[in-house]
Amino acid sequence: MTDTMIYIIFIVFFILMILTSILQTKSNNKLEKIKEEIYELETDIMQKTIEQNEMLVKFINESSCSHEKWLDKHMD
């Protein structure tokens, strides 16, 4: 092989390495964005779950009070 062929091969490999690096960086950026979206969704779900649990506890407490009042009223 001539020297020019070897140089061309090295240049092609170098360009391929640069392209792979660029593609990997883009892929990592997309992955980070997806991770952020998942984190936001999980946070929203947790917040909604907490709100629902608070509503349920409030309902149970009100029901319990109502039941106690009913018992007091009818036990006397």
C-alpha positions as CSV (number, residue, x, y, z in Angstrom):
1,M,0.0,0.0,0.0
2,T,1.1,3.5,-0.6
3,D,1.4,6.1,2.0
4,T,-1.5,8.1,0.6
5,M,-3.8,5.1,1.0
6,I,-2.8,4.7,4.6
7,Y,-3.4,8.4,5.3
8,I,-6.8,8.1,3.6
9,I,-7.7,5.1,5.8
10,F,-6.6,6.9,8.9
11,I,-8.6,10.0,8.0
12,V,-11.7,7.9,7.3
13,F,-11.3,6.1,10.7
14,F,-10.8,9.5,12.4
15,I,-14.0,10.9,10.8
16,L,-15.9,7.8,11.8
17,M,-14.7,8.1,15.4
18,I,-15.9,11.7,15.4
19,L,-19.3,10.9,14.0
20,T,-19.8,8.1,16.5
21,S,-18.8,10.4,19.3
22,I,-21.3,13.0,18.1
23,L,-24.1,10.4,17.8
24,Q,-23.3,9.1,21.3
25,T,-23.5,12.6,22.7
26,K,-26.9,13.2,21.0
27,S,-28.1,9.9,22.3
28,N,-27.0,10.7,25.8
29,N,-28.8,14.1,25.7
30,K,-32.0,12.4,24.6
31,L,-31.7,9.9,27.4
32,E,-31.2,12.7,29.9
33,K,-34.3,14.4,28.6
34,I,-36.3,11.2,28.9
35,K,-35.0,10.7,32.5
36,E,-36.1,14.2,33.4
37,E,-39.6,13.7,32.0
38,I,-39.9,10.4,33.9
39,Y,-38.8,12.1,37.1
40,E,-41.4,14.9,36.6
41,L,-44.1,12.3,35.9
42,E,-43.2,10.3,39.0
43,T,-43.2,13.5,41.1
44,D,-46.7,14.4,39.7
45,I,-48.0,10.9,40.5
46,M,-46.6,11.0,44.0
47,Q,-48.2,14.4,44.6
48,K,-51.6,13.2,43.3
49,T,-51.3,10.1,45.5
50,I,-50.6,12.2,48.5
51,E,-53.6,14.4,47.8
52,Q,-55.8,11.4,47.3
53,N,-54.6,9.9,50.6
54,E,-55.3,13.1,52.4
55,M,-58.8,13.2,51.0
56,L,-59.4,9.6,52.0
57,V,-58.2,10.2,55.5
58,K,-60.4,13.3,55.7
59,F,-63.4,11.3,54.5
60,I,-62.7,8.4,56.9
61,N,-62.4,10.9,59.8
62,E,-65.6,12.6,58.9
63,S,-67.4,9.2,58.5
64,S,-66.1,8.1,61.8
65,C,-67.3,11.3,63.5
66,S,-70.7,10.9,61.8
67,H,-70.9,7.3,63.0
68,E,-70.0,8.3,66.5
69,K,-72.7,11.0,66.5
70,W,-75.3,8.6,65.2
71,L,-74.3,6.1,68.0
72,D,-74.5,8.8,70.6
73,K,-77.8,10.0,69.4
74,H,-79.4,6.5,69.4
75,M,-77.7,5.1,72.5
76,D,-79.1,7.8,74.8
